[in-house]
Amino acid sequence: MPQIDFELDRDYIELNQLLKLTGLCDSGGQGKMIVASGEVYVDGQQELRKTCKIHAGQVVRLEDVEIRVVESG
């Protein structure tokens, strides 16, 4: 399973923006559509809230790609 470590430089990032910034989609709008499709999991639970706040320590999965959100620094 491919893994991406995303360094978070603020308190949180919205889920659709995380998908955009990690290159899993081309835009925030496309990210919202992917989340709405039910394909995104946060910490093992399906997440349908497009602007769900993702914090350091959480793991997001889309298909076979896992994004580990870590604190920057």
CHARMM internal coordinates of N, CA and C (Angstrom, degrees):
IC EDIT
DIST 1 N 1 CA 1.4598
DIST 1 CA 1 C 1.5285
ANGL 1 N 1 CA 1 C 108.88
DIST 1 C 2 N 1.3330
ANGL 1 CA 1 C 2 N 117.45
DIHE 1 N 1 CA 1 C 2 N 120.40
DIST 2 N 2 CA 1.4764
ANGL 1 C 2 N 2 CA 119.22
DIHE 1 CA 1 C 2 N 2 CA 176.71
DIST 2 CA 2 C 1.5260
ANGL 2 N 2 CA 2 C 110.81
DIHE 1 C 2 N 2 CA 2 C -60.96
DIST 2 C 3 N 1.3189
ANGL 2 CA 2 C 3 N 115.01
DIHE 2 N 2 CA 2 C 3 N 142.65
DIST 3 N 3 CA 1.4686
ANGL 2 C 3 N 3 CA 119.74
DIHE 2 CA 2 C 3 N 3 CA -178.11
DIST 3 CA 3 C 1.5200
ANGL 3 N 3 CA 3 C 109.74
DIHE 2 C 3 N 3 CA 3 C -128.93
DIST 3 C 4 N 1.3273
ANGL 3 CA 3 C 4 N 115.40
DIHE 3 N 3 CA 3 C 4 N 137.16
DIST 4 N 4 CA 1.4571
ANGL 3 C 4 N 4 CA 122.52
DIHE 3 CA 3 C 4 N 4 CA 177.94
DIST 4 CA 4 C 1.5191
ANGL 4 N 4 CA 4 C 107.76
DIHE 3 C 4 N 4 CA 4 C -120.17
DIST 4 C 5 N 1.3243
ANGL 4 CA 4 C 5 N 117.47
DIHE 4 N 4 CA 4 C 5 N 130.19
DIST 5 N 5 CA 1.4626
ANGL 4 C 5 N 5 CA 121.21
DIHE 4 CA 4 C 5 N 5 CA 172.02
DIST 5 CA 5 C 1.5259
ANGL 5 N 5 CA 5 C 106.92
DIHE 4 C 5 N 5 CA 5 C -98.44
DIST 5 C 6 N 1.3201
ANGL 5 CA 5 C 6 N 116.14
DIHE 5 N 5 CA 5 C 6 N 119.40
DIST 6 N 6 CA 1.4670
ANGL 5 C 6 N 6 CA 121.35
DIHE 5 CA 5 C 6 N 6 CA -179.83
DIST 6 CA 6 C 1.5146
ANGL 6 N 6 CA 6 C 108.45
DIHE 5 C 6 N 6 CA 6 C -107.74
DIST 6 C 7 N 1.3398
ANGL 6 CA 6 C 7 N 116.75
DIHE 6 N 6 CA 6 C 7 N 120.34
DIST 7 N 7 CA 1.4701
ANGL 6 C 7 N 7 CA 121.07
DIHE 6 CA 6 C 7 N 7 CA 179.41
DIST 7 CA 7 C 1.5116
ANGL 7 N 7 CA 7 C 110.28
DIHE 6 C 7 N 7 CA 7 C -84.63
DIST 7 C 8 N 1.3181
ANGL 7 CA 7 C 8 N 115.86
DIHE 7 N 7 CA 7 C 8 N 118.51
DIST 8 N 8 CA 1.4544
ANGL 7 C 8 N 8 CA 122.77
DIHE 7 CA 7 C 8 N 8 CA -178.51
DIST 8 CA 8 C 1.5239
ANGL 8 N 8 CA 8 C 109.59
DIHE 7 C 8 N 8 CA 8 C -92.26
DIST 8 C 9 N 1.3313
ANGL 8 CA 8 C 9 N 117.18
DIHE 8 N 8 CA 8 C 9 N 121.08
DIST 9 N 9 CA 1.4658
ANGL 8 C 9 N 9 CA 121.86
DIHE 8 CA 8 C 9 N 9 CA -176.40
DIST 9 CA 9 C 1.5282
ANGL 9 N 9 CA 9 C 112.10
DIHE 8 C 9 N 9 CA 9 C -105.81
DIST 9 C 10 N 1.3274
ANGL 9 CA 9 C 10 N 117.28
DIHE 9 N 9 CA 9 C 10 N 17.69
DIST 10 N 10 CA 1.4737
ANGL 9 C 10 N 10 CA 123.12
DIHE 9 CA 9 C 10 N 10 CA 178.21
DIST 10 CA 10 C 1.5209
ANGL 10 N 10 CA 10 C 108.20
DIHE 9 C 10 N 10 CA 10 C -147.24
DIST 10 C 11 N 1.3187
ANGL 10 CA 10 C 11 N 118.16
DIHE 10 N 10 CA 10 C 11 N -174.13
DIST 11 N 11 CA 1.4618
ANGL 10 C 11 N 11 CA 121.12
DIHE 10 CA 10 C 11 N 11 CA -177.49
DIST 11 CA 11 C 1.5225
ANGL 11 N 11 CA 11 C 112.82
DIHE 10 C 11 N 11 CA 11 C -66.24
DIST 11 C 12 N 1.3276
ANGL 11 CA 11 C 12 N 116.70
DIHE 11 N 11 CA 11 C 12 N -39.14
DIST 12 N 12 CA 1.4644
ANGL 11 C 12 N 12 CA 120.77
DIHE 11 CA 11 C 12 N 12 CA -178.46
DIST 12 CA 12 C 1.5172
ANGL 12 N 12 CA 12 C 109.76
DIHE 11 C 12 N 12 CA 12 C -158.81
DIST 12 C 13 N 1.3371
ANGL 12 CA 12 C 13 N 115.08
DIHE 12 N 12 CA 12 C 13 N 169.10
DIST 13 N 13 CA 1.4605
ANGL 12 C 13 N 13 CA 121.65
DIHE 12 CA 12 C 13 N 13 CA 173.14
DIST 13 CA 13 C 1.5236
ANGL 13 N 13 CA 13 C 106.43
DIHE 12 C 13 N 13 CA 13 C -135.29
DIST 13 C 14 N 1.3223
ANGL 13 CA 13 C 14 N 116.32
DIHE 13 N 13 CA 13 C 14 N 143.28
DIST 14 N 14 CA 1.4581
ANGL 13 C 14 N 14 CA 119.59
DIHE 13 CA 13 C 14 N 14 CA 177.79
DIST 14 CA 14 C 1.5230
ANGL 14 N 14 CA 14 C 108.85
DIHE 13 C 14 N 14 CA 14 C -72.42
DIST 14 C 15 N 1.3272
ANGL 14 CA 14 C 15 N 115.71
DIHE 14 N 14 CA 14 C 15 N 143.76
DIST 15 N 15 CA 1.4585
ANGL 14 C 15 N 15 CA 121.73
DIHE 14 CA 14 C 15 N 15 CA -174.33
DIST 15 CA 15 C 1.5222
ANGL 15 N 15 CA 15 C 112.98
DIHE 14 C 15 N 15 CA 15 C -55.52
DIST 15 C 16 N 1.3274
ANGL 15 CA 15 C 16 N 118.22
DIHE 15 N 15 CA 15 C 16 N -45.98
DIST 16 N 16 CA 1.4684
ANGL 15 C 16 N 16 CA 119.88
DIHE 15 CA 15 C 16 N 16 CA -179.23
DIST 16 CA 16 C 1.5337
ANGL 16 N 16 CA 16 C 111.42
DIHE 15 C 16 N 16 CA 16 C -62.92
DIST 16 C 17 N 1.3353
ANGL 16 CA 16 C 17 N 117.78
DIHE 16 N 16 CA 16 C 17 N -34.87
DIST 17 N 17 CA 1.4710
ANGL 16 C 17 N 17 CA 121.13
DIHE 16 CA 16 C 17 N 17 CA 178.28
DIST 17 CA 17 C 1.5287
ANGL 17 N 17 CA 17 C 111.43
DIHE 16 C 17 N 17 CA 17 C -71.84
DIST 17 C 18 N 1.3323
ANGL 17 CA 17 C 18 N 116.83
DIHE 17 N 17 CA 17 C 18 N -33.99
DIST 18 N 18 CA 1.4653
ANGL 17 C 18 N 18 CA 120.38
DIHE 17 CA 17 C 18 N 18 CA 176.87
DIST 18 CA 18 C 1.5253
ANGL 18 N 18 CA 18 C 110.01
DIHE 17 C 18 N 18 CA 18 C -62.26
DIST 18 C 19 N 1.3166
ANGL 18 CA 18 C 19 N 116.74
DIHE 18 N 18 CA 18 C 19 N -43.80
DIST 19 N 19 CA 1.4725
ANGL 18 C 19 N 19 CA 120.01
DIHE 18 CA 18 C 19 N 19 CA 178.87
DIST 19 CA 19 C 1.5235
ANGL 19 N 19 CA 19 C 110.71
DIHE 18 C 19 N 19 CA 19 C -61.67
DIST 19 C 20 N 1.3311
ANGL 19 CA 19 C 20 N 116.72
DIHE 19 N 19 CA 19 C 20 N -38.45
DIST 20 N 20 CA 1.4705
ANGL 19 C 20 N 20 CA 121.10
DIHE 19 CA 19 C 20 N 20 CA 178.90
DIST 20 CA 20 C 1.5278
ANGL 20 N 20 CA 20 C 110.80
DIHE 19 C 20 N 20 CA 20 C -67.67
DIST 20 C 21 N 1.3303
ANGL 20 CA 20 C 21 N 116.78
DIHE 20 N 20 CA 20 C 21 N -48.93
DIST 21 N 21 CA 1.4686
ANGL 20 C 21 N 21 CA 120.51
DIHE 20 CA 20 C 21 N 21 CA -174.64
DIST 21 CA 21 C 1.5293
ANGL 21 N 21 CA 21 C 113.22
DIHE 20 C 21 N 21 CA 21 C -69.72
DIST 21 C 22 N 1.3255
ANGL 21 CA 21 C 22 N 117.35
DIHE 21 N 21 CA 21 C 22 N -21.75
DIST 22 N 22 CA 1.4717
ANGL 21 C 22 N 22 CA 119.81
DIHE 21 CA 21 C 22 N 22 CA 176.94
DIST 22 CA 22 C 1.5181
ANGL 22 N 22 CA 22 C 111.65
DIHE 21 C 22 N 22 CA 22 C -90.73
DIST 22 C 23 N 1.3365
ANGL 22 CA 22 C 23 N 117.16
DIHE 22 N 22 CA 22 C 23 N -0.20
DIST 23 N 23 CA 1.4552
ANGL 22 C 23 N 23 CA 121.24
DIHE 22 CA 22 C 23 N 23 CA 176.02
DIST 23 CA 23 C 1.5175
ANGL 23 N 23 CA 23 C 114.78
DIHE 22 C 23 N 23 CA 23 C 82.84
DIST 23 C 24 N 1.3399
ANGL 23 CA 23 C 24 N 117.62
DIHE 23 N 23 CA 23 C 24 N 12.17
DIST 24 N 24 CA 1.4657
ANGL 23 C 24 N 24 CA 119.97
DIHE 23 CA 23 C 24 N 24 CA 179.89
DIST 24 CA 24 C 1.5197
ANGL 24 N 24 CA 24 C 112.27
DIHE 23 C 24 N 24 CA 24 C -82.45
DIST 24 C 25 N 1.3320
ANGL 24 CA 24 C 25 N 116.87
DIHE 24 N 24 CA 24 C 25 N -10.04
DIST 25 N 25 CA 1.4667
ANGL 24 C 25 N 25 CA 121.90
DIHE 24 CA 24 C 25 N 25 CA 172.58
DIST 25 CA 25 C 1.5222
ANGL 25 N 25 CA 25 C 107.27
DIHE 24 C 25 N 25 CA 25 C -152.78
DIST 25 C 26 N 1.3277
ANGL 25 CA 25 C 26 N 115.42
DIHE 25 N 25 CA 25 C 26 N 167.26
DIST 26 N 26 CA 1.4666
ANGL 25 C 26 N 26 CA 120.44
DIHE 25 CA 25 C 26 N 26 CA -173.98
DIST 26 CA 26 C 1.5219
ANGL 26 N 26 CA 26 C 114.70
DIHE 25 C 26 N 26 CA 26 C -88.94
DIST 26 C 27 N 1.3519
ANGL 26 CA 26 C 27 N 116.84
DIHE 26 N 26 CA 26 C 27 N -20.21
DIST 27 N 27 CA 1.4627
ANGL 26 C 27 N 27 CA 119.08
DIHE 26 CA 26 C 27 N 27 CA -176.35
DIST 27 CA 27 C 1.5184
ANGL 27 N 27 CA 27 C 110.43
DIHE 26 C 27 N 27 CA 27 C -151.93
DIST 27 C 28 N 1.3342
ANGL 27 CA 27 C 28 N 115.27
DIHE 27 N 27 CA 27 C 28 N 164.18
DIST 28 N 28 CA 1.4562
ANGL 27 C 28 N 28 CA 119.79
DIHE 27 CA 27 C 28 N 28 CA 175.92
DIST 28 CA 28 C 1.5152
ANGL 28 N 28 CA 28 C 111.46
DIHE 27 C 28 N 28 CA 28 C -62.14
DIST 28 C 29 N 1.3423
ANGL 28 CA 28 C 29 N 116.98
DIHE 28 N 28 CA 28 C 29 N -35.76
DIST 29 N 29 CA 1.4567
ANGL 28 C 29 N 29 CA 121.36
DIHE 28 CA 28 C 29 N 29 CA 178.28
DIST 29 CA 29 C 1.5148
ANGL 29 N 29 CA 29 C 112.11
DIHE 28 C 29 N 29 CA 29 C -64.36
DIST 29 C 30 N 1.3276
ANGL 29 CA 29 C 30 N 115.84
DIHE 29 N 29 CA 29 C 30 N -41.63
DIST 30 N 30 CA 1.4656
ANGL 29 C 30 N 30 CA 119.75
DIHE 29 CA 29 C 30 N 30 CA 177.29
DIST 30 CA 30 C 1.5356
ANGL 30 N 30 CA 30 C 109.34
DIHE 29 C 30 N 30 CA 30 C -66.44
DIST 30 C 31 N 1.3302
ANGL 30 CA 30 C 31 N 116.45
DIHE 30 N 30 CA 30 C 31 N -36.69
DIST 31 N 31 CA 1.4601
ANGL 30 C 31 N 31 CA 120.87
DIHE 30 CA 30 C 31 N 31 CA 176.96
DIST 31 CA 31 C 1.5174
ANGL 31 N 31 CA 31 C 111.29
DIHE 30 C 31 N 31 CA 31 C -60.85
DIST 31 C 32 N 1.3345
ANGL 31 CA 31 C 32 N 116.92
DIHE 31 N 31 CA 31 C 32 N -41.10
DIST 32 N 32 CA 1.4673
ANGL 31 C 32 N 32 CA 121.16
DIHE 31 CA 31 C 32 N 32 CA 178.19
DIST 32 CA 32 C 1.5227
ANGL 32 N 32 CA 32 C 110.85
DIHE 31 C 32 N 32 CA 32 C -62.03
DIST 32 C 33 N 1.3381
ANGL 32 CA 32 C 33 N 116.98
DIHE 32 N 32 CA 32 C 33 N -40.38
DIST 33 N 33 CA 1.4606
ANGL 32 C 33 N 33 CA 120.33
DIHE 32 CA 32 C 33 N 33 CA 179.62
DIST 33 CA 33 C 1.5323
ANGL 33 N 33 CA 33 C 111.14
DIHE 32 C 33 N 33 CA 33 C -66.37
DIST 33 C 34 N 1.3277
ANGL 33 CA 33 C 34 N 116.75
DIHE 33 N 33 CA 33 C 34 N -38.66
DIST 34 N 34 CA 1.4667
ANGL 33 C 34 N 34 CA 120.67
DIHE 33 CA 33 C 34 N 34 CA 178.99
DIST 34 CA 34 C 1.5256
ANGL 34 N 34 CA 34 C 109.79
DIHE 33 C 34 N 34 CA 34 C -64.23
DIST 34 C 35 N 1.3278
ANGL 34 CA 34 C 35 N 116.87
DIHE 34 N 34 CA 34 C 35 N -44.76
DIST 35 N 35 CA 1.4694
ANGL 34 C 35 N 35 CA 120.77
DIHE 34 CA 34 C 35 N 35 CA 179.26
DIST 35 CA 35 C 1.5272
ANGL 35 N 35 CA 35 C 109.44
DIHE 34 C 35 N 35 CA 35 C -62.28
DIST 35 C 36 N 1.3248
ANGL 35 CA 35 C 36 N 117.54
DIHE 35 N 35 CA 35 C 36 N -44.96
DIST 36 N 36 CA 1.4641
ANGL 35 C 36 N 36 CA 121.48
DIHE 35 CA 35 C 36 N 36 CA -178.50
DIST 36 CA 36 C 1.5253
ANGL 36 N 36 CA 36 C 112.00
DIHE 35 C 36 N 36 CA 36 C -62.92
DIST 36 C 37 N 1.3296
ANGL 36 CA 36 C 37 N 117.17
DIHE 36 N 36 CA 36 C 37 N -24.99
DIST 37 N 37 CA 1.4696
ANGL 36 C 37 N 37 CA 120.98
DIHE 36 CA 36 C 37 N 37 CA -178.97
DIST 37 CA 37 C 1.5283
ANGL 37 N 37 CA 37 C 112.14
DIHE 36 C 37 N 37 CA 37 C -73.35
DIST 37 C 38 N 1.3403
ANGL 37 CA 37 C 38 N 117.01
DIHE 37 N 37 CA 37 C 38 N -13.01
DIST 38 N 38 CA 1.4627
ANGL 37 C 38 N 38 CA 120.14
DIHE 37 CA 37 C 38 N 38 CA 178.81
DIST 38 CA 38 C 1.5145
ANGL 38 N 38 CA 38 C 114.72
DIHE 37 C 38 N 38 CA 38 C 87.11
DIST 38 C 39 N 1.3261
ANGL 38 CA 38 C 39 N 117.56
DIHE 38 N 38 CA 38 C 39 N 12.60
DIST 39 N 39 CA 1.4614
ANGL 38 C 39 N 39 CA 121.62
DIHE 38 CA 38 C 39 N 39 CA -176.80
DIST 39 CA 39 C 1.5266
ANGL 39 N 39 CA 39 C 113.86
DIHE 38 C 39 N 39 CA 39 C -89.14
DIST 39 C 40 N 1.3459
ANGL 39 CA 39 C 40 N 117.64
DIHE 39 N 39 CA 39 C 40 N -5.44
DIST 40 N 40 CA 1.4627
ANGL 39 C 40 N 40 CA 120.85
DIHE 39 CA 39 C 40 N 40 CA -173.81
DIST 40 CA 40 C 1.5309
ANGL 40 N 40 CA 40 C 109.86
DIHE 39 C 40 N 40 CA 40 C -105.19
DIST 40 C 41 N 1.3313
ANGL 40 CA 40 C 41 N 115.02
DIHE 40 N 40 CA 40 C 41 N 134.19
DIST 41 N 41 CA 1.4652
ANGL 40 C 41 N 41 CA 121.59
DIHE 40 CA 40 C 41 N 41 CA 178.34
DIST 41 CA 41 C 1.5199
ANGL 41 N 41 CA 41 C 109.28
DIHE 40 C 41 N 41 CA 41 C -121.47
DIST 41 C 42 N 1.3221
ANGL 41 CA 41 C 42 N 116.85
DIHE 41 N 41 CA 41 C 42 N 137.76
DIST 42 N 42 CA 1.4593
ANGL 41 C 42 N 42 CA 123.10
DIHE 41 CA 41 C 42 N 42 CA 176.87
DIST 42 CA 42 C 1.5200
ANGL 42 N 42 CA 42 C 107.10
DIHE 41 C 42 N 42 CA 42 C -119.34
DIST 42 C 43 N 1.3280
ANGL 42 CA 42 C 43 N 115.96
DIHE 42 N 42 CA 42 C 43 N 120.49
DIST 43 N 43 CA 1.4701
ANGL 42 C 43 N 43 CA 121.76
DIHE 42 CA 42 C 43 N 43 CA -177.46
DIST 43 CA 43 C 1.5252
ANGL 43 N 43 CA 43 C 111.15
DIHE 42 C 43 N 43 CA 43 C 51.09
DIST 43 C 44 N 1.3360
ANGL 43 CA 43 C 44 N 116.25
DIHE 43 N 43 CA 43 C 44 N 40.33
DIST 44 N 44 CA 1.4547
ANGL 43 C 44 N 44 CA 121.57
DIHE 43 CA 43 C 44 N 44 CA 175.27
DIST 44 CA 44 C 1.5175
ANGL 44 N 44 CA 44 C 115.87
DIHE 43 C 44 N 44 CA 44 C 83.71
DIST 44 C 45 N 1.3351
ANGL 44 CA 44 C 45 N 118.05
DIHE 44 N 44 CA 44 C 45 N -2.60
DIST 45 N 45 CA 1.4589
ANGL 44 C 45 N 45 CA 122.13
DIHE 44 CA 44 C 45 N 45 CA -179.02
DIST 45 CA 45 C 1.5284
ANGL 45 N 45 CA 45 C 110.11
DIHE 44 C 45 N 45 CA 45 C -112.00
DIST 45 C 46 N 1.3340
ANGL 45 CA 45 C 46 N 116.12
DIHE 45 N 45 CA 45 C 46 N 136.07
DIST 46 N 46 CA 1.4586
ANGL 45 C 46 N 46 CA 119.46
DIHE 45 CA 45 C 46 N 46 CA 177.53
DIST 46 CA 46 C 1.5279
ANGL 46 N 46 CA 46 C 109.36
DIHE 45 C 46 N 46 CA 46 C -59.31
DIST 46 C 47 N 1.3294
ANGL 46 CA 46 C 47 N 116.16
DIHE 46 N 46 CA 46 C 47 N 134.42
DIST 47 N 47 CA 1.4690
ANGL 46 C 47 N 47 CA 121.24
DIHE 46 CA 46 C 47 N 47 CA -178.94
DIST 47 CA 47 C 1.5218
ANGL 47 N 47 CA 47 C 109.15
DIHE 46 C 47 N 47 CA 47 C -121.10
DIST 47 C 48 N 1.3359
ANGL 47 CA 47 C 48 N 116.51
DIHE 47 N 47 CA 47 C 48 N 121.50
DIST 48 N 48 CA 1.4614
ANGL 47 C 48 N 48 CA 121.70
DIHE 47 CA 47 C 48 N 48 CA -179.53
DIST 48 CA 48 C 1.5231
ANGL 48 N 48 CA 48 C 112.89
DIHE 47 C 48 N 48 CA 48 C -109.05
DIST 48 C 49 N 1.3384
ANGL 48 CA 48 C 49 N 117.34
DIHE 48 N 48 CA 48 C 49 N -4.85
DIST 49 N 49 CA 1.4712
ANGL 48 C 49 N 49 CA 120.52
DIHE 48 CA 48 C 49 N 49 CA 178.63
DIST 49 CA 49 C 1.5246
ANGL 49 N 49 CA 49 C 108.64
DIHE 48 C 49 N 49 CA 49 C -82.48
DIST 49 C 50 N 1.3098
ANGL 49 CA 49 C 50 N 116.28
DIHE 49 N 49 CA 49 C 50 N 113.84
DIST 50 N 50 CA 1.4687
ANGL 49 C 50 N 50 CA 121.78
DIHE 49 CA 49 C 50 N 50 CA -174.20
DIST 50 CA 50 C 1.5278
ANGL 50 N 50 CA 50 C 113.07
DIHE 49 C 50 N 50 CA 50 C -62.02
DIST 50 C 51 N 1.3344
ANGL 50 CA 50 C 51 N 116.62
DIHE 50 N 50 CA 50 C 51 N -34.87
DIST 51 N 51 CA 1.4638
ANGL 50 C 51 N 51 CA 119.84
DIHE 50 CA 50 C 51 N 51 CA -177.21
DIST 51 CA 51 C 1.5292
ANGL 51 N 51 CA 51 C 111.12
DIHE 50 C 51 N 51 CA 51 C -108.50
DIST 51 C 52 N 1.3230
ANGL 51 CA 51 C 52 N 116.08
DIHE 51 N 51 CA 51 C 52 N 28.30
DIST 52 N 52 CA 1.4622
ANGL 51 C 52 N 52 CA 121.45
DIHE 51 CA 51 C 52 N 52 CA 176.07
DIST 52 CA 52 C 1.5316
ANGL 52 N 52 CA 52 C 109.11
DIHE 51 C 52 N 52 CA 52 C -53.28
DIST 52 C 53 N 1.3272
ANGL 52 CA 52 C 53 N 117.16
DIHE 52 N 52 CA 52 C 53 N 135.83
DIST 53 N 53 CA 1.4638
ANGL 52 C 53 N 53 CA 121.26
DIHE 52 CA 52 C 53 N 53 CA -179.53
DIST 53 CA 53 C 1.5275
ANGL 53 N 53 CA 53 C 109.90
DIHE 52 C 53 N 53 CA 53 C -81.22
DIST 53 C 54 N 1.3297
ANGL 53 CA 53 C 54 N 115.37
DIHE 53 N 53 CA 53 C 54 N 121.01
DIST 54 N 54 CA 1.4569
ANGL 53 C 54 N 54 CA 121.70
DIHE 53 CA 53 C 54 N 54 CA 179.87
DIST 54 CA 54 C 1.5229
ANGL 54 N 54 CA 54 C 108.05
DIHE 53 C 54 N 54 CA 54 C -104.51
DIST 54 C 55 N 1.3193
ANGL 54 CA 54 C 55 N 116.14
DIHE 54 N 54 CA 54 C 55 N 128.48
DIST 55 N 55 CA 1.4644
ANGL 54 C 55 N 55 CA 122.75
DIHE 54 CA 54 C 55 N 55 CA -176.65
DIST 55 CA 55 C 1.5286
ANGL 55 N 55 CA 55 C 110.29
DIHE 54 C 55 N 55 CA 55 C -112.25
DIST 55 C 56 N 1.3248
ANGL 55 CA 55 C 56 N 115.94
DIHE 55 N 55 CA 55 C 56 N 163.75
DIST 56 N 56 CA 1.4657
ANGL 55 C 56 N 56 CA 121.16
DIHE 55 CA 55 C 56 N 56 CA 175.95
DIST 56 CA 56 C 1.5215
ANGL 56 N 56 CA 56 C 108.78
DIHE 55 C 56 N 56 CA 56 C -57.00
DIST 56 C 57 N 1.3242
ANGL 56 CA 56 C 57 N 115.89
DIHE 56 N 56 CA 56 C 57 N 139.88
DIST 57 N 57 CA 1.4564
ANGL 56 C 57 N 57 CA 121.63
DIHE 56 CA 56 C 57 N 57 CA -179.90
DIST 57 CA 57 C 1.5153
ANGL 57 N 57 CA 57 C 113.27
DIHE 56 C 57 N 57 CA 57 C 99.21
DIST 57 C 58 N 1.3259
ANGL 57 CA 57 C 58 N 117.13
DIHE 57 N 57 CA 57 C 58 N -12.68
DIST 58 N 58 CA 1.4576
ANGL 57 C 58 N 58 CA 119.92
DIHE 57 CA 57 C 58 N 58 CA -179.72
DIST 58 CA 58 C 1.5237
ANGL 58 N 58 CA 58 C 110.77
DIHE 57 C 58 N 58 CA 58 C -90.02
DIST 58 C 59 N 1.3297
ANGL 58 CA 58 C 59 N 115.36
DIHE 58 N 58 CA 58 C 59 N 157.30
DIST 59 N 59 CA 1.4589
ANGL 58 C 59 N 59 CA 122.62
DIHE 58 CA 58 C 59 N 59 CA 179.65
DIST 59 CA 59 C 1.5216
ANGL 59 N 59 CA 59 C 108.10
DIHE 58 C 59 N 59 CA 59 C -122.12
DIST 59 C 60 N 1.3307
ANGL 59 CA 59 C 60 N 115.74
DIHE 59 N 59 CA 59 C 60 N 127.82
DIST 60 N 60 CA 1.4606
ANGL 59 C 60 N 60 CA 122.41
DIHE 59 CA 59 C 60 N 60 CA 179.48
DIST 60 CA 60 C 1.5228
ANGL 60 N 60 CA 60 C 107.58
DIHE 59 C 60 N 60 CA 60 C -113.87
DIST 60 C 61 N 1.3344
ANGL 60 CA 60 C 61 N 116.11
DIHE 60 N 60 CA 60 C 61 N 135.57
DIST 61 N 61 CA 1.4656
ANGL 60 C 61 N 61 CA 120.20
DIHE 60 CA 60 C 61 N 61 CA 179.33
DIST 61 CA 61 C 1.5173
ANGL 61 N 61 CA 61 C 110.03
DIHE 60 C 61 N 61 CA 61 C -125.85
DIST 61 C 62 N 1.3237
ANGL 61 CA 61 C 62 N 115.67
DIHE 61 N 61 CA 61 C 62 N 132.83
DIST 62 N 62 CA 1.4606
ANGL 61 C 62 N 62 CA 123.35
DIHE 61 CA 61 C 62 N 62 CA 174.42
DIST 62 CA 62 C 1.5192
ANGL 62 N 62 CA 62 C 106.07
DIHE 61 C 62 N 62 CA 62 C -130.66
DIST 62 C 63 N 1.3265
ANGL 62 CA 62 C 63 N 116.00
DIHE 62 N 62 CA 62 C 63 N 114.84
DIST 63 N 63 CA 1.4600
ANGL 62 C 63 N 63 CA 122.59
DIHE 62 CA 62 C 63 N 63 CA -175.70
DIST 63 CA 63 C 1.5269
ANGL 63 N 63 CA 63 C 108.33
DIHE 62 C 63 N 63 CA 63 C 55.09
DIST 63 C 64 N 1.3266
ANGL 63 CA 63 C 64 N 118.73
DIHE 63 N 63 CA 63 C 64 N -118.37
DIST 64 N 64 CA 1.4714
ANGL 63 C 64 N 64 CA 119.43
DIHE 63 CA 63 C 64 N 64 CA -177.69
DIST 64 CA 64 C 1.5270
ANGL 64 N 64 CA 64 C 112.71
DIHE 63 C 64 N 64 CA 64 C -103.77
DIST 64 C 65 N 1.3346
ANGL 64 CA 64 C 65 N 117.32
DIHE 64 N 64 CA 64 C 65 N 13.35
DIST 65 N 65 CA 1.4677
ANGL 64 C 65 N 65 CA 121.36
DIHE 64 CA 64 C 65 N 65 CA -179.69
DIST 65 CA 65 C 1.5295
ANGL 65 N 65 CA 65 C 109.76
DIHE 64 C 65 N 65 CA 65 C -104.55
DIST 65 C 66 N 1.3265
ANGL 65 CA 65 C 66 N 115.31
DIHE 65 N 65 CA 65 C 66 N 130.78
DIST 66 N 66 CA 1.4624
ANGL 65 C 66 N 66 CA 120.76
DIHE 65 CA 65 C 66 N 66 CA 179.07
DIST 66 CA 66 C 1.5220
ANGL 66 N 66 CA 66 C 109.19
DIHE 65 C 66 N 66 CA 66 C -112.30
DIST 66 C 67 N 1.3380
ANGL 66 CA 66 C 67 N 116.40
DIHE 66 N 66 CA 66 C 67 N 129.70
DIST 67 N 67 CA 1.4606
ANGL 66 C 67 N 67 CA 121.94
DIHE 66 CA 66 C 67 N 67 CA 177.84
DIST 67 CA 67 C 1.5166
ANGL 67 N 67 CA 67 C 107.60
DIHE 66 C 67 N 67 CA 67 C -110.46
DIST 67 C 68 N 1.3295
ANGL 67 CA 67 C 68 N 116.26
DIHE 67 N 67 CA 67 C 68 N 118.81
DIST 68 N 68 CA 1.4644
ANGL 67 C 68 N 68 CA 121.27
DIHE 67 CA 67 C 68 N 68 CA 175.35
DIST 68 CA 68 C 1.5237
ANGL 68 N 68 CA 68 C 107.23
DIHE 67 C 68 N 68 CA 68 C -99.10
DIST 68 C 69 N 1.3190
ANGL 68 CA 68 C 69 N 115.91
DIHE 68 N 68 CA 68 C 69 N 122.07
DIST 69 N 69 CA 1.4579
ANGL 68 C 69 N 69 CA 120.84
DIHE 68 CA 68 C 69 N 69 CA -178.24
DIST 69 CA 69 C 1.5274
ANGL 69 N 69 CA 69 C 107.65
DIHE 68 C 69 N 69 CA 69 C -93.67
DIST 69 C 70 N 1.3294
ANGL 69 CA 69 C 70 N 116.05
DIHE 69 N 69 CA 69 C 70 N 119.46
DIST 70 N 70 CA 1.4633
ANGL 69 C 70 N 70 CA 121.82
DIHE 69 CA 69 C 70 N 70 CA -177.42
DIST 70 CA 70 C 1.5139
ANGL 70 N 70 CA 70 C 110.02
DIHE 69 C 70 N 70 CA 70 C -122.61
DIST 70 C 71 N 1.3349
ANGL 70 CA 70 C 71 N 116.22
DIHE 70 N 70 CA 70 C 71 N 154.63
DIST 71 N 71 CA 1.4605
ANGL 70 C 71 N 71 CA 120.59
DIHE 70 CA 70 C 71 N 71 CA 176.54
DIST 71 CA 71 C 1.5259
ANGL 71 N 71 CA 71 C 109.65
DIHE 70 C 71 N 71 CA 71 C -69.11
DIST 71 C 72 N 1.3259
ANGL 71 CA 71 C 72 N 116.12
DIHE 71 N 71 CA 71 C 72 N 139.86
DIST 72 N 72 CA 1.4611
ANGL 71 C 72 N 72 CA 118.72
DIHE 71 CA 71 C 72 N 72 CA 177.12
DIST 72 CA 72 C 1.5222
ANGL 72 N 72 CA 72 C 109.22
DIHE 71 C 72 N 72 CA 72 C -77.07
DIST 72 C 73 N 1.3038
ANGL 72 CA 72 C 73 N 114.50
DIHE 72 N 72 CA 72 C 73 N 154.67
DIST 73 N 73 CA 1.4576
ANGL 72 C 73 N 73 CA 118.24
DIHE 72 CA 72 C 73 N 73 CA 177.00
DIST 73 CA 73 C 1.4459
ANGL 73 N 73 CA 73 C 109.17
DIHE 72 C 73 N 73 CA 73 C 106.59
END
COOR INIT
IC SEED 1 N 1 CA 1 C
IC BUILD
